[in-house]
Amino acid sequence: MATAADLKKADLAGPGIGDYRELEKILPNDYSSLLSPKDTQKAVFAVKQYIEENLCRELNLMMVTVPLIVDIDSGVNDMLDRDGSRTPVQFHITNDHDRNPVDAQIVQAATKWKRMALKQFGMKTGEGLCTDMRAVRKDYFLDHDHSAYVDQWDWERSVTAEMRTLDFLKDTVRKIWKVIKGAETFIQDRFPQLRTDKYPDLPDEITFLHAEEILEMFPDLPRKQRETQILQKYPAVFIIGIGWTLSDGYPHEMRAADYDDWVTETVSEDGRPMHGLNGDILVWNPVTKRRHELMSGGIRVNAETLRKQLEMTGQLDWLDLPYHKAVANNEIPLSIGGGIGQARTQMLILKKAHLGEVTVTVWPKVLKEICRKKNIHVID
């Protein structure tokens, strides 16, 4: 029988339910979309425009282009975690009869590219960029809210050393939450049928909790179960400090060592020492009755914390890559940034049971059959 430690270790990396028999039990049996397929598409693009415009306004960002593929040698692809369990799609571009080839990867996210782009586009302190990022994550288990095709509002903003604080991080997250909540109100005005007692709306405020505080509340539970429990009390939370090893010997979740700063010392509201200037926005999804992640991000590593985190994860050799050299040599701006899942947010605000109702991608036959039986109509 698996011990609590075994369950915690197994829960560190790799998202998704991982079992279609279990997924079939979890997806709702009484589901009926509140919007027709045509109205869903109208709503998707209305919400997309609202969030992009208001996110740029609240955080002083501008929309910029973003790569779908990057050079392997650049080191700017997002590795998502630190254990190598989720690897990017890569391919060889022969180019010029293989005399000038390029080995490329499809991005998993634009996390590190955005920080380089702050310098490329001449962003001053307090200015930033937002992207309509598309990516492929081939190692996901494909369920109701994980897809191999990923779309995000990947954003990044230039900051000073003095701005690298927990208070600044929280203030930024509150502005993002204001946009997400505003998008819900905006689209319900256009489609009143989205207002229903069956599915409660998002709360006006988001709650901030450190991963260590949540562990103290539920010390024997693995992190997904801890998140599920805390969302019963607070339906929208920002979990701080994801990546740092907690008191039970495990991080809340695996987090790559070369973008978010999860090692910097901070202090909790009651005066206790904590770590981390990053986190995730999670909400309770009343349609699926499950935890639902919307954003991952935070204040990015500086030269000191990059080296410390790479040393802790045994990846100091990465300091030879162009991106990592740029951070280590203070050649690119200090920054704060994150990735807000577009389909995830649309699914939540439009009160859908499955990502496939708002975005087009590939799904296995077994999943499409489960959805068909449950009146969930994914887009082919």
C-alpha positions, -999 to +999 in steps of 0.1 A: +000+000+000+014+034-010+025+056+019+018+093+023+054+099+012+050+078-019+019+097-029+036+131-023+065+121-045+043+108-073+024+141-072+053+164-078+055+164-116+033+156-145-002+171-146-035+154-154-056+126-139-037+098-158-065+073-160-095+075-183-116+052-161-111+077-133-118+107-157-151+091-168-162+091-131-151+127-126-167+144-156-202+156-148-232+135-157-257+163-158-238+187-181-254+209-208-235+238-223-249+272-216-239+284-250-244+270-285-213+262-306-217+295-325-222+316-294-192+299-278-169+310-306-183+346-303-177+345-266-142+331-269-130+359-291-148+386-270-132+374-238-098+371-256-100+407-267-111+419-233-083+402-214-056+413-238-067+449-238-072+451-200-041+431-191-020+454-211-037+484-195-034+472-159+003+460-162+015+486-188+022+459-214+021+459-252+013+430-275+043+416-294+049+386-316+063+354-301+082+324-315+066+290-321+101+274-326+135+283-311+171+272-316+180+244-292+214+261-285+197+293-273+186+277-240+154+298-241+128+270-243+108+263-212+116+230-195+085+233-173+101+213-144+135+202-132+134+164-136+133+161-174+099+144-175+084+168-200+106+173-231+100+196-261+093+184-296+125+190-316+135+186-352+164+191-377+161+218-404+184+207-431+186+242-448+210+247-476+216+210-482+226+206-445+255+231-449+238+256-426+213+235-406+193+245-376+183+222-347+150+236-335+125+229-307+088+238-306+083+260-275+067+246-244+062+282-232+078+315-239+090+321-203+126+328-209+123+342-245+101+370-231+128+382-207+153+384-236+126+402-256+123+430-229+158+441-240+152+434-277+121+457-277+137+483-254+113+480-225+120+504-197+113+498-160+076+493-155+070+485-192+063+451-205+050+428-232+022+404-237+021+376-262-005+353-278+017+323-272+010+289-288+030+258-277+031+220-278+035+199-246+036+163-259+041+147-225+008+158-209-019+132-201-048+144-222-078+149-200-105+176-196-081+205-188-048+193-202-040+194-239-009+188-260-017+222-276-013+251-253-023+287-257-013+313-231-011+350-226+025+349-218+035+383-203+067+399-189+074+432-173+107+450-165+114+458-128+141+471-106+159+453-078+138+472-052+106+459-068+116+422-063+094+419-032+064+398-021+042+429-018+049+438-054+042+402-065+008+403-047-001+437-061+005+424-096-015+393-090-044+414-077-044+434-110-045+402-130-073+389-109-092+421-115-089+415-153-101+379-150-130+388-128-138+417-151-138+394-181-164+372-164-187+402-158-182+415-193-191+383-210-221+377-188-235+411-198-233+399-234-246+364-227-269+366-197-274+328-198-240+324-182-254+338-150-268+307-132-272+295-097-259+261-107-224+274-112-213+302-089-193+331-102-157+338-093-150+356-060-142+393-061-109+389-042-081+363-045-066+348-013-028+346-008-013+316+009+022+302+010+027+266+000+042+260+035+010+273+052-012+249+031+011+220+040+007+228+077-031+227+072-030+193+054+004+177+063-005+142+052-020+150+018-002+152-016-002+186-031-032+182-055-053+170-026-041+199-005-051+223-033-085+207-036-091+211+002-080+247+004-102+257-026-132+245-006-126+274+018-111+299-006-124+294-042-095+315-057-060+314-043-025+324-052-001+298-038+033+314-031+067+296-031+064+268-056+097+251-061+113+255-026+116+224-005+090+225+022+091+211+058+080+176+047+111+173+024+092+180-009+085+211-029+049+219-034+055+211-071+086+208-093+095+241-108+124+248-133+154+265-117+161+291-144+131+314-146+109+318-114+127+328-082+116+303-056+147+305-033+146+342-021+138+345+016+106+362+025+085+366+057+049+355+061+022+378+074+026+364+109+064+369+108+077+335+100+106+329+075+094+316+041+109+313+006+098+322-029+087+351-051+065+331-074+033+311-074+002+298-092-034+311-094-058+283-087-096+284-086-124+260-079-142+250-111-179+245-102-186+227-135-160+199-131-159+202-093-121+202-094-091+224-089-083+245-119-050+263-126-051+296-144-016+311-142+019+303-132+046+329-128+063+354-105+094+374-101+122+360-121+157+349-110+185+374-108+222+365-112+225+354-076+193+333-073+198+317-108+232+303-097+218+292-064+188+274-079+209+257-106+234+246-080+205+231-059+192+212-089+226+201-102+223+221-135+252+245-132+263+235-167+234+255-180+253+287-172+271+281-205+239+287-225+232+322-240+201+329-219+217+319-187+248+339-194+227+369-200+210+366-166+243+358-148+260+388-164+231+412-158+227+418-195+189+416-196+163+433-174+151+420-141+115+411-145+083+397-134+061+375-156+037+347-160+016+326-183-022+327-182-038+298-199-062+311-226-083+279-231-082+273-193-096+308-186-122+305-214-133+271-202-138+285-167-155+318-176-178+302-202-186+274-177-175+245-199-167+210-189-138+204-213-110+224-230-121+209-263-152+230-262-132+262-266-101+251-285-093+228-314-066+201-309-061+163-309-079+141-284-077+103-282-108+083-293-114+070-258-117+106-244-140+118-272-163+088-266-165+096-229-173+132-237-200+122-262-218+100-236-218+129-212-232+155-236-198+173-239-192+183-275-155+188-283-146+207-315-132+184-342 
